[in-house]
Amino acid sequence: QWATIRLQKGAKKPQPQMPRTPTANGIIERDETPMEKEIALLHRADFEFSHIFYFCRKGFEAIVDDEVTQRFSSEELLSWNLLTRTNVNFHYISLRLTVVWVIGVVVRYCFLLPLRFSLAAIGITSMIVGTTVVGQLPNGSVKNYLSEVVHLTCSRILVRALSGTIHYHNKENRPQKGGICVANHTSPIDAIILTNDGCYAMVGQVHGGLMGIIQRATVKACPHVWFERSEIKDRHLVTKRLREHVADKSKLPILIFPEGTCINNTSVMMFKKGSFEIGGTIYPVAIKYDPQFGDAFWNSSKYSIVSYLLRIMTSWAIVCNVWYLPPMVRKEDEDAVQFANRVRSAIARQGGLTELPWDGGLKRAKVKDTFKEEQQKNYSKMLVRNGSVG
């Protein structure tokens, strides 16, 4: 706050405070009238070529105030956290702030980074060695107990490596064995944040390199569910293996991120229905990071995993709140999509996040042809009136 005040004074003009909740950027004023209503108003008169400007306006609104792609960039801050040298909202930085920033760089890169890197190396090495040793034991209660101890201990070391400060709420609702834990997804460290407070069976694709070594070691001690690249495309095979896991009430709860990609922690996007077709009890979890101390969001289109880890390990800290919500069961009159939407709404309300119906896959994929065809049909309604061309 002190830094922001200095910047505002230097600019010699008041800077508008950004709202805490995501809203329009103020470039345009969007008309919230539903498309069906506007089309009905246009039908009162004969068709004119000027009616096409309605869709032109809607197109401009979608481009200027796109509520989807802005979820894949870092969240705007209310004040400068001294992690970046410049800020597009301010055009003046005083000498005092420059000195403070330089001191912060020295502290973060010369003191915190080596310490955090050492802790991370200890945590990863301990995870590989510990799970490999435990994996040699015969299946039983002793092996399960030691596996949980190794996972919890190593996860807590890794959280310390991020200077993590995590506040867990409503611990009485923590996921139980034989259940499915679903959470909003912001970062690859989400799994570590949750494992810091309890053990889970991870679900994901088999990787190579260091990640592959960790996967092969951990699966020996804990019933994680890893899929080959060819298998993960087979929806029925994935569902079958997950159902078999959930049917065994002695196994750890499965941890799934139904969004399928990282969102910038301001909203929750569409949950894929596959996780809600398995059956069993769903344990929703809401995760909300505080961006004042470090940006936990991973923009995988912009940063590699190495660059991302360097960014968060050179931030001040990773601070977040985790809420365990009451368990939810699919109702008899619900399909998988409706159930997924109900769980998503509960997570969004608790985490103070905006609920969006869009598929997070739009981060990399093009808009589906079905969406384009729907807009074409709406346009044709303006041309066709009572079965005849206007």
PyMOL commands that set and color helices and strands:
alter all, ss='L'
color gray80, all
select helices_A, chain A and resi 2-11+35-42+49-64+69-72+95-135+141-161+171-173+190-195+209-221+229-232+235-247+273-276+305-313+336-351+360-363+369-383
alter helices_A, ss='H'
color red, helices_A
select strands_A, chain A and resi 164-169+180-183+201-205+225-227+254-256+267-268+282-290+318-324+354-355+384-385+388-389
alter strands_A, ss='S'
color yellow, strands_A
deselect
rebuild
show_as cartoon
